[in-house]
Amino acid sequence: MEAPTLEIGPVTLRPLRPEDATGLEPSFNDPKLVRLLGLPGPKSAKFLADLIKSANSDPGALYVAIDVDEVLSGYTFLDQIDWGHRSANETGILVSNAEYWGGGLGRAAFGRLLMHGFDDLNLHRASLGVLEENQRAVKSYEALGFRHEGSRREALLLDSGWEDTLMMGLLAPQLNRIAITEGIERLEALIQTRDG
């Protein structure tokens, strides 16, 4: 699916390109992030570039890069879109720039993409799975309006063995747009403090 360019505050969501794989590769080789993403191991830039090419040609996938002040800082996505039932069955975000962790970027960027999904693509539902130990992500998803819907037992085989994932879902009317604005305000304050 062709990705749009969307803006919110200092954040630009733009089409994710295969050449972005080089900038994302360090995150996919960080053992802690690899675990929190629920991956069985690190991923190379070539693997990521091939994945991006595949996603860009998939009518049920929408992957966008997150740029902050024109610097690649992660990506967010709506995937496994079921157009008949108007649902994105796998969604999520990766903030690859540690400088922005806990600073509102994830909430703002993912929230903006969800707004696009609900308002422009006429989706009704978004779902995701997340490791329970990834509490920063869980809290961010809850702030956006996601609700706990159960768990998938032993869904991921990680270095520690089989791990359950929390399943969370969001319906279009429940998207907390105020939380998106709060995320942008936190991010802008962080950038202002950083830039002095």
C-alpha positions as CSV (number, residue, x, y, z in Angstrom):
1,M,0.0,0.0,0.0
2,E,1.3,3.5,-0.8
3,A,2.1,5.3,2.5
4,P,1.1,8.9,3.0
5,T,3.1,11.7,4.4
6,L,1.6,12.9,7.7
7,E,2.8,15.6,10.0
8,I,2.2,16.3,13.7
9,G,4.3,18.8,15.5
10,P,8.0,18.2,14.8
11,V,7.2,14.6,13.6
12,T,6.8,13.6,10.0
13,L,5.5,10.2,9.0
14,R,6.6,9.4,5.5
15,P,6.8,6.3,3.3
16,L,9.4,3.8,4.7
17,R,12.0,3.1,2.1
18,P,14.4,0.2,1.7
19,E,17.4,2.5,2.3
20,D,16.0,3.3,5.8
21,A,17.1,-0.2,6.7
22,T,20.6,1.0,7.4
23,G,19.4,3.5,9.9
24,L,17.2,1.0,11.6
25,E,19.7,-1.9,11.7
26,P,21.4,-0.9,15.0
27,S,18.0,-1.3,16.8
28,F,17.6,-4.7,15.3
29,N,21.0,-5.7,16.7
30,D,20.4,-4.4,20.2
31,P,19.7,-7.5,22.3
32,K,17.3,-5.6,24.7
33,L,15.3,-4.1,21.8
34,V,15.3,-7.4,19.8
35,R,13.7,-9.1,22.9
36,L,11.1,-6.3,23.5
37,L,10.1,-6.5,19.8
38,G,9.6,-10.3,20.3
39,L,12.1,-11.3,17.7
40,P,14.0,-14.6,17.8
41,G,17.3,-12.9,17.0
42,P,19.1,-9.9,15.4
43,K,18.3,-8.8,11.8
44,S,20.6,-7.5,9.1
45,A,20.1,-4.3,7.0
46,K,19.5,-6.6,4.0
47,F,16.8,-8.5,5.8
48,L,15.2,-5.3,6.8
49,A,15.4,-3.8,3.3
50,D,13.8,-6.9,1.9
51,L,11.1,-6.7,4.5
52,I,10.4,-3.1,3.7
53,K,10.2,-3.9,-0.1
54,S,7.7,-6.7,0.7
55,A,5.6,-4.5,3.0
56,N,5.5,-1.7,0.5
57,S,3.9,-4.0,-2.2
58,D,1.4,-5.5,0.2
59,P,-2.1,-4.0,0.0
60,G,-2.8,-5.0,3.6
61,A,0.3,-3.3,5.1
62,L,1.1,0.3,5.8
63,Y,4.6,1.0,7.2
64,V,5.8,4.6,7.7
65,A,9.1,6.0,8.8
66,I,9.2,8.4,11.8
67,D,11.3,11.5,11.2
68,V,11.9,14.0,13.9
69,D,13.4,17.2,12.5
70,E,14.2,15.3,9.3
71,V,16.2,12.6,11.2
72,L,15.0,8.9,11.0
73,S,13.9,8.0,14.6
74,G,11.9,4.8,14.1
75,Y,8.8,3.5,12.3
76,T,5.2,2.6,12.9
77,F,2.8,0.4,11.1
78,L,-0.7,-1.0,10.4
79,D,-0.4,-4.6,9.1
80,Q,-2.5,-7.6,8.3
81,I,-5.3,-5.2,7.3
82,D,-8.6,-7.0,6.7
83,W,-10.5,-4.5,4.5
84,G,-13.7,-6.5,4.7
85,H,-13.8,-6.3,8.5
86,R,-12.1,-2.9,8.6
87,S,-9.4,-4.0,11.0
88,A,-5.6,-3.8,11.3
89,N,-4.7,-7.1,13.0
90,E,-1.0,-6.3,13.7
91,T,0.0,-2.8,14.6
92,G,2.9,-1.2,16.5
93,I,5.8,1.1,16.7
94,L,9.6,1.1,17.2
95,V,11.3,4.3,18.4
96,S,14.9,3.5,17.4
97,N,16.4,6.8,18.7
98,A,16.9,6.2,22.5
99,E,17.0,10.0,23.0
100,Y,13.2,10.0,22.6
101,W,12.3,7.0,24.7
102,G,9.7,8.0,27.2
103,G,9.5,11.5,25.6
104,G,6.1,11.2,23.9
105,L,7.3,10.4,20.4
106,G,5.9,6.9,20.3
107,R,2.5,8.0,21.5
108,A,2.4,10.9,19.0
109,A,3.6,9.0,16.0
110,F,1.6,5.8,16.5
111,G,-1.4,7.9,17.5
112,R,-1.1,10.0,14.3
113,L,-1.0,6.8,12.2
114,L,-4.0,5.4,14.0
115,M,-5.9,8.6,13.3
116,H,-5.1,8.1,9.6
117,G,-6.3,4.5,9.7
118,F,-9.5,5.4,11.4
119,D,-10.3,8.8,9.7
120,D,-8.9,8.3,6.2
121,L,-8.9,4.5,5.6
122,N,-12.2,3.9,7.5
123,L,-10.7,1.2,9.7
124,H,-12.8,0.4,12.8
125,R,-10.3,-1.7,14.9
126,A,-6.6,-2.0,15.6
127,S,-4.9,-4.9,17.4
128,L,-1.5,-5.6,18.8
129,G,0.5,-8.0,20.8
130,V,3.2,-6.9,23.3
131,L,5.4,-8.6,25.9
132,E,4.1,-7.8,29.4
133,E,7.6,-6.8,30.5
134,N,7.6,-3.9,27.9
135,Q,5.7,-1.7,30.4
136,R,6.7,1.6,28.6
137,A,4.9,0.3,25.5
138,V,1.9,-1.1,27.4
139,K,1.4,2.3,29.2
140,S,1.7,4.2,25.9
141,Y,-0.9,1.9,24.3
142,E,-3.2,2.2,27.2
143,A,-2.9,6.0,27.1
144,L,-4.0,5.9,23.4
145,G,-7.1,3.9,24.4
146,F,-6.0,0.3,23.8
147,R,-7.7,-2.2,26.1
148,H,-6.4,-5.6,27.3
149,E,-8.2,-8.4,25.6
150,G,-6.3,-11.4,26.8
151,S,-3.1,-13.1,26.1
152,R,-1.5,-15.6,23.6
153,R,0.1,-18.3,25.6
154,E,3.7,-19.2,24.7
155,A,3.4,-17.1,21.5
156,L,7.1,-16.2,21.2
157,L,10.2,-18.3,21.5
158,L,12.9,-16.0,22.9
159,D,16.3,-16.5,24.5
160,S,14.6,-17.1,27.9
161,G,12.2,-19.7,26.4
162,W,8.5,-19.5,25.6
163,E,6.9,-16.1,26.4
164,D,3.2,-15.0,26.5
165,T,2.1,-11.8,24.8
166,L,-0.6,-9.5,26.0
167,M,-3.3,-8.9,23.4
168,M,-4.6,-5.4,23.2
169,G,-7.3,-3.8,20.9
170,L,-8.6,-0.4,20.1
171,L,-11.9,0.6,18.5
172,A,-12.0,3.8,16.4
173,P,-14.3,5.8,18.8
174,Q,-12.0,4.9,21.7
175,L,-8.8,6.5,20.3
176,N,-7.7,9.0,22.9
177,R,-6.8,12.0,20.7
178,I,-5.9,14.1,23.8
179,A,-3.1,11.6,24.6
180,I,-1.7,12.2,21.1
181,T,-1.6,15.9,21.7
182,E,0.0,15.3,25.1
183,G,2.7,13.2,23.4
184,I,3.5,16.0,21.0
185,E,3.7,18.5,23.9
186,R,6.1,16.2,25.8
187,L,8.2,15.7,22.7
188,E,8.4,19.4,21.9
189,A,9.4,20.2,25.5
190,L,12.2,17.5,25.3
191,I,13.5,18.9,22.0
192,Q,13.4,22.5,23.4
193,T,15.4,21.3,26.5
194,R,17.8,19.4,24.3
195,D,18.4,22.3,21.9
196,G,18.7,24.8,24.8
